[in-house]
Amino acid sequence: PLKYAEKLIKLVGDLNADIKEITKQTIDVKCVMYQLACHNTYGRYPRIALEQLKASLKDNRIVLAKTMYDVDYNTADYVHAPNKTYRNMGNYYGIGLFEVIVNKKHYLPIYPIKHFIRRSEIYIQFHVHKKPLTFDEVLVNPLADGNKGFNIYNVTNEISTTANISQSSITITNVEIYSEDTIKLTLSGNPLVGSRLTYGVNGQGYDSISGVPANARSGRISGARGNLRDSQTYFNQVVDYFNLYNYCPIFEIII
């Protein structure tokens, strides 16, 4: 899992070399993808999701076009999804590819550009497609903790059969939009060095990361999720469908 971003970038590089040799094209071949969000179902910490975000930020041939916690999943396995979800995914793929191929931009997801810690406060500035940032508790069911998807955890032996995740003794007491691209977190005390400030690491079954929990879920109702999104105004015209907002990907910041 810790090599996923490195290997994905190499795969995209190899594909570019091989395809360009065949087609003689000079423009790069783009890789468009979504960020996985069903790690709870597998009893794992979301390392692959984090590596996917990392790869998209390091290589402009990789387009992370879609988060996958703001959608519905089939209740048979909470891994695969109904047709409505895949149509939603296709919409985002189209938007991402339009930006990189037609507008020739390095299309980036919402992600934390930088953060600043001032005693018991953490300020996180984000790259945002369409400002301002906002919290959406209509489409994505808010968690009872009121943290909008943010948490602080201690994680040990992450890639092993003895992996453990637990709440830090320093907890989040308030989450607010500080400005159009910045979130302010207020904590119960100064954050502990080595703890992990996370977004989207929660939901039913999140605390079992060394085995598959029976009650694990994925998706916008009870899975690993968050409420942070931008104000993009695209809309799919299918009846009873969603606005195509950009939701913040799953991420972590090591304190």
VMD Tcl script that draws the C-alpha trace (Angstrom):
set ca {
  {0.00 0.00 0.00}
  {2.81 2.45 0.75}
  {4.14 2.03 -2.81}
  {0.77 2.49 -4.55}
  {1.35 6.10 -5.70}
  {4.86 5.30 -6.92}
  {3.68 2.27 -8.89}
  {0.64 4.08 -10.32}
  {2.86 6.90 -11.60}
  {5.19 4.33 -13.18}
  {2.24 2.57 -14.83}
  {1.02 5.85 -16.33}
  {4.55 6.58 -17.51}
  {4.84 3.16 -19.14}
  {1.46 3.56 -20.83}
  {2.51 6.95 -22.17}
  {5.75 5.58 -23.57}
  {4.08 2.57 -25.23}
  {1.04 4.41 -26.61}
  {3.07 7.33 -27.96}
  {5.36 4.90 -29.73}
  {2.34 3.34 -31.45}
  {0.29 6.46 -32.22}
  {3.19 8.93 -32.64}
  {1.19 11.46 -30.63}
  {3.03 14.09 -28.61}
  {0.32 14.96 -26.09}
  {0.24 12.99 -22.86}
  {-2.19 10.15 -22.27}
  {-4.30 11.00 -19.22}
  {-5.39 8.61 -16.48}
  {-8.73 9.54 -14.92}
  {-9.80 7.82 -11.72}
  {-11.91 7.98 -8.58}
  {-10.78 7.79 -4.97}
  {-11.76 4.57 -3.20}
  {-13.95 4.94 -0.11}
  {-14.94 1.38 0.83}
  {-11.95 0.64 3.09}
  {-14.22 0.09 6.12}
  {-15.76 -2.89 4.37}
  {-12.31 -4.45 4.07}
  {-11.28 -3.57 7.61}
  {-8.42 -1.32 6.51}
  {-7.07 2.17 7.03}
  {-7.64 4.16 3.78}
  {-4.00 4.00 2.65}
  {-4.86 3.30 -0.99}
  {-7.22 6.29 -1.06}
  {-4.47 8.48 0.39}
  {-1.97 7.18 -2.17}
  {-4.40 7.94 -4.99}
  {-4.63 11.54 -3.83}
  {-0.84 11.69 -3.53}
  {-0.34 10.41 -7.08}
  {-2.79 12.94 -8.54}
  {-0.95 15.80 -6.85}
  {2.47 14.62 -8.04}
  {1.70 13.77 -11.69}
  {-0.45 15.99 -13.91}
  {-1.25 13.03 -16.17}
  {-3.34 11.57 -13.33}
  {-6.77 13.11 -12.80}
  {-8.56 12.37 -9.52}
  {-12.02 13.33 -10.73}
  {-14.35 11.81 -8.13}
  {-14.64 11.05 -4.47}
  {-16.69 7.96 -3.66}
  {-18.15 8.58 -0.21}
  {-20.93 10.90 -1.41}
  {-22.71 8.15 -3.38}
  {-24.89 5.10 -2.78}
  {-23.65 1.50 -2.67}
  {-25.37 -1.83 -3.07}
  {-26.32 -3.11 0.37}
  {-25.30 -6.65 -0.61}
  {-21.59 -5.84 -0.19}
  {-21.16 -2.06 0.29}
  {-18.37 -2.22 -2.31}
  {-20.17 -2.16 -5.66}
  {-22.75 0.43 -6.58}
  {-26.09 0.85 -8.39}
  {-26.28 2.31 -11.91}
  {-27.13 5.76 -10.58}
  {-23.76 5.97 -8.83}
  {-21.83 4.97 -11.96}
  {-23.66 7.56 -14.03}
  {-22.67 10.11 -11.41}
  {-19.05 8.93 -11.72}
  {-19.19 9.34 -15.50}
  {-20.33 12.95 -15.10}
  {-17.28 13.77 -13.01}
  {-14.96 11.94 -15.38}
  {-16.33 14.09 -18.21}
  {-15.74 17.30 -16.28}
  {-12.18 16.29 -15.37}
  {-11.27 15.23 -18.89}
  {-12.74 18.41 -20.37}
  {-10.53 20.48 -18.09}
  {-7.30 18.62 -18.90}
  {-7.84 17.93 -22.61}
  {-9.81 20.96 -23.83}
  {-8.80 23.60 -21.29}
  {-5.30 22.08 -20.86}
  {-5.28 22.52 -17.07}
  {-3.73 20.38 -14.37}
  {-7.07 19.37 -12.89}
  {-6.68 19.01 -9.14}
  {-9.21 17.89 -6.53}
  {-9.99 19.85 -3.40}
  {-6.99 19.23 -1.15}
  {-5.17 20.89 1.76}
  {-2.49 23.24 0.39}
  {-1.11 24.12 3.80}
  {-2.03 24.14 7.46}
  {-1.09 26.23 10.47}
  {-1.29 25.19 14.12}
  {-1.76 27.86 16.78}
  {-1.95 26.20 20.18}
  {-5.35 24.45 20.20}
  {-6.43 25.73 16.77}
  {-5.66 24.30 13.34}
  {-6.25 26.30 10.15}
  {-6.31 24.37 6.85}
  {-6.21 26.18 3.51}
  {-7.53 24.22 0.53}
  {-7.23 24.30 -3.20}
  {-10.85 24.84 -4.26}
  {-12.36 24.53 -7.76}
  {-15.28 26.85 -7.15}
  {-15.23 28.93 -4.01}
  {-16.54 29.14 -1.37}
  {-16.15 25.96 0.60}
  {-19.33 24.81 2.29}
  {-20.63 21.97 4.46}
  {-23.29 19.79 2.86}
  {-25.37 17.83 5.36}
  {-28.22 17.18 2.94}
  {-26.65 14.73 0.51}
  {-24.05 13.36 2.92}
  {-25.43 12.27 6.27}
  {-23.52 14.07 9.07}
  {-21.88 12.03 11.80}
  {-23.09 12.40 15.37}
  {-19.77 13.92 16.49}
  {-20.51 17.08 14.47}
  {-16.97 17.19 13.08}
  {-18.04 17.32 9.39}
  {-15.69 14.41 8.60}
  {-12.60 15.63 10.50}
  {-11.06 13.61 13.33}
  {-7.77 13.17 15.18}
  {-6.54 9.60 15.63}
  {-3.60 7.60 16.86}
  {-2.70 4.82 14.43}
  {-0.17 2.07 15.13}
  {1.19 -0.77 12.98}
  {-0.95 0.45 10.09}
  {0.16 -2.17 7.53}
  {-0.05 -5.27 9.70}
  {-2.41 -7.73 11.33}
  {-1.95 -5.88 14.62}
  {-3.01 -2.48 13.26}
  {-4.91 -0.26 15.64}
  {-6.79 3.03 15.37}
  {-8.05 5.04 18.33}
  {-9.29 8.52 19.09}
  {-6.61 10.91 20.29}
  {-6.99 12.21 23.84}
  {-7.07 15.66 22.20}
  {-10.39 15.93 20.40}
  {-12.04 18.35 17.99}
  {-14.55 20.61 19.72}
  {-15.57 22.80 16.79}
  {-15.28 22.90 12.99}
  {-16.05 26.07 11.06}
  {-15.51 27.70 7.69}
  {-12.97 30.43 8.43}
  {-12.88 31.87 4.89}
  {-13.88 30.84 1.39}
  {-10.95 28.40 1.15}
  {-9.96 27.80 4.79}
  {-11.32 25.60 7.58}
  {-10.69 26.27 11.27}
  {-10.63 23.42 13.78}
  {-10.77 24.10 17.51}
  {-9.36 21.34 19.72}
  {-9.69 20.41 23.37}
  {-5.95 21.06 23.79}
  {-2.71 21.33 21.85}
  {-2.54 18.48 19.28}
  {-0.11 15.68 20.10}
  {2.94 15.16 17.91}
  {2.51 12.06 15.76}
  {-1.27 12.03 15.85}
  {-3.14 12.15 12.55}
  {-5.58 14.85 11.56}
  {-7.87 13.03 9.15}
  {-10.81 13.72 6.90}
  {-13.17 10.93 5.85}
  {-11.73 8.37 8.29}
  {-14.83 7.45 10.24}
  {-18.16 5.73 9.67}
  {-19.52 2.34 10.54}
  {-16.63 -0.09 11.04}
  {-13.81 2.47 10.84}
  {-12.18 1.33 14.11}
  {-11.44 -2.20 12.87}
  {-8.39 -1.90 10.61}
  {-6.82 -5.32 11.17}
  {-9.75 -7.49 10.08}
  {-13.09 -7.29 8.31}
  {-15.85 -6.05 10.65}
  {-19.30 -7.55 10.18}
  {-21.10 -4.22 10.44}
  {-18.90 -2.12 8.12}
  {-20.57 0.21 5.62}
  {-19.64 2.46 2.70}
  {-21.35 5.50 1.25}
  {-23.01 8.77 2.07}
  {-25.36 7.46 4.78}
  {-23.23 5.37 7.12}
  {-19.81 4.87 5.51}
  {-16.51 6.76 5.80}
  {-17.50 10.27 4.76}
  {-17.36 14.03 5.22}
  {-19.47 17.09 4.46}
  {-16.91 19.44 2.91}
  {-17.45 20.47 -0.71}
  {-17.07 23.39 -3.09}
  {-19.79 25.44 -4.83}
  {-19.50 24.08 -8.37}
  {-22.81 24.60 -10.21}
  {-22.85 21.73 -12.72}
  {-26.00 19.63 -12.54}
  {-27.03 16.30 -14.03}
  {-30.48 16.71 -15.59}
  {-31.62 13.15 -14.85}
  {-34.73 13.25 -12.66}
  {-34.05 13.02 -8.91}
  {-30.30 13.31 -9.35}
  {-27.54 15.32 -7.71}
  {-25.73 18.57 -8.18}
  {-22.19 17.82 -9.31}
  {-20.34 19.44 -6.44}
  {-16.72 18.53 -5.77}
  {-16.42 16.85 -2.40}
  {-13.13 16.92 -0.55}
  {-11.14 13.68 -0.92}
  {-10.11 11.56 2.05}
  {-6.82 12.87 3.44}
  {-4.55 12.87 6.48}
  {-2.07 15.33 7.98}
  {0.55 13.96 10.37}
  {0.85 16.39 13.28}
}
mol new
graphics top color blue
foreach p $ca { graphics top sphere $p radius 0.5 }
foreach p [lrange $ca 0 end-1] q [lrange $ca 1 end] { graphics top cylinder $p $q radius 0.2 }
display resetview
